[in-house]
């Protein structure tokens, strides 16, 4: 988390988005893992939290946090993406985006729209299996 706090203040949501972006959508930590980690880093004196805009907390590295971050040679998202097949990463990203759109449709789409989405997803699944069956 200390890499994402450099150089400016960020809230937990911004850090999650930045990790997701920097890892090329291979790693998107959940709020349930990020916020306890941020609190632990605050407790250890590596981050300082300040209240902003209501109950929004912004996190910033302390001097000790900057020193600890400087010792880390490879950012965690670089370790994840190192040696990854770009085609596989593109496929994974596309699937993640599709899942996000489908999940959003469960709440935002009408019954008719949801049925059309089911048909699209089923067609895509069948076409993928056709591709896999090619020689």
MARGU-458721 format. One record per residue (C-alpha): chain; x, y, z; residue number from 1. Coordinates in steps of 0.5 Angstrom, whole numbers, m for minus. Each point is the difference from the previous one (the first is absolute). Layout:
PT banu    px    py    pz zaba
PT    A     X     Y     Z  NUM
...
END
This chain:
PT banu    px    py    pz zaba
PT    A     0     0     0    1
PT    A     6     5     1    2
PT    A     1     0    m7    3
PT    A    m7     3    m2    4
PT    A     1     5     5    5
PT    A     6     4    m3    6
PT    A     0     5    m1    7
PT    A    m7     3     2    8
PT    A    m6    m1     4    9
PT    A    m5    m5    m2   10
PT    A    m6    m4     3   11
PT    A    m1    m7     0   12
PT    A    m4    m1    m6   13
PT    A     5     4    m4   14
PT    A     6    m4     2   15
PT    A    m5    m6    m2   16
PT    A    m1     3    m7   17
PT    A     8     1    m1   18
PT    A     2    m7     2   19
PT    A    m5    m3    m5   20
PT    A     2     5    m5   21
PT    A     8    m1     1   22
PT    A    m1    m7     0   23
PT    A    m4     0    m6   24
PT    A    m6    m3     3   25
PT    A     4    m6     3   26
PT    A    m1     2     7   27
PT    A    m6     4     3   28
PT    A     0     0     7   29
PT    A    m6     0     4   30
PT    A    m2     5     5   31
PT    A     0    m5     5   32
PT    A     7    m1    m1   33
PT    A     2     7    m1   34
PT    A    m3     4     6   35
PT    A     3    m5     5   36
PT    A     7     0    m3   37
PT    A    m1     8     0   38
PT    A    m1     0     7   39
PT    A     5    m4     2   40
PT    A     5     4    m4   41
PT    A    m3     6     4   42
PT    A     1    m4     6   43
PT    A     7    m1    m2   44
PT    A     2     7    m1   45
PT    A     1    m1    m8   46
PT    A    m6     4    m2   47
PT    A    m4     6     3   48
PT    A    m8     0    m1   49
PT    A    m4     7     0   50
PT    A    m7     1    m1   51
PT    A    m3     3    m6   52
PT    A    m6     2    m3   53
PT    A    m5    m4     5   54
PT    A     3    m6     2   55
PT    A     5    m1    m5   56
PT    A     7    m2     2   57
PT    A     6     2    m4   58
PT    A     6    m4     1   59
PT    A     7     3     0   60
PT    A     7    m3     1   61
PT    A     4     2     6   62
PT    A     8     1     0   63
PT    A     0    m7     2   64
PT    A    m5    m2    m5   65
PT    A     4     3    m5   66
PT    A     7    m3     2   67
PT    A    m4    m7     0   68
PT    A    m2     1    m7   69
PT    A     6     2    m2   70
PT    A     3    m7     2   71
PT    A    m5    m3    m4   72
PT    A     4    m2    m7   73
PT    A    m6    m3    m4   74
PT    A    m7     3     1   75
PT    A    m5    m6     1   76
PT    A    m4     2    m7   77
PT    A     6    m1    m3   78
PT    A     2    m7     3   79
PT    A    m7    m2    m3   80
PT    A     0     2    m7   81
PT    A     7    m2    m1   82
PT    A     1    m5    m5   83
PT    A    m8     0    m1   84
PT    A    m2    m2    m7   85
PT    A    m3     7    m3   86
PT    A    m6    m4    m4   87
PT    A    m2    m4     7   88
PT    A     0     7     4   89
PT    A    m4     3    m6   90
PT    A    m5    m6     1   91
PT    A     0     0     7   92
PT    A    m1     8     0   93
PT    A    m6    m1    m5   94
PT    A    m3    m5     4   95
PT    A     0     4     6   96
PT    A    m3     6    m3   97
PT    A    m6    m5    m3   98
PT    A    m1    m2     7   99
PT    A     0     7     3  100
PT    A    m5     2    m6  101
PT    A    m5    m7     1  102
PT    A     0     2     8  103
PT    A    m2     7    m1  104
PT    A    m5    m3    m5  105
PT    A    m3    m4     6  106
PT    A    m2     7     4  107
PT    A    m1     5    m6  108
PT    A    m3    m4    m6  109
PT    A    m7    m1    m1  110
PT    A    m3    m7     0  111
PT    A     0     0    m8  112
PT    A     7     3     0  113
PT    A     3    m6     5  114
PT    A    m3    m5    m5  115
PT    A     3     3    m6  116
PT    A     7     0     4  117
PT    A    m1    m7     2  118
PT    A    m1    m2    m7  119
PT    A     7     4    m2  120
PT    A     4    m3     5  121
PT    A    m3    m7    m2  122
PT    A     2     1    m7  123
PT    A     7     3     2  124
PT    A     1    m7     4  125
PT    A    m3    m4    m6  126
PT    A     5     4    m5  127
PT    A     6    m1     5  128
PT    A    m1    m8     0  129
PT    A    m1     0    m7  130
PT    A     7     4    m1  131
PT    A     3    m5     5  132
PT    A    m2    m6    m4  133
PT    A     3     3    m6  134
PT    A     7    m4    m3  135
END
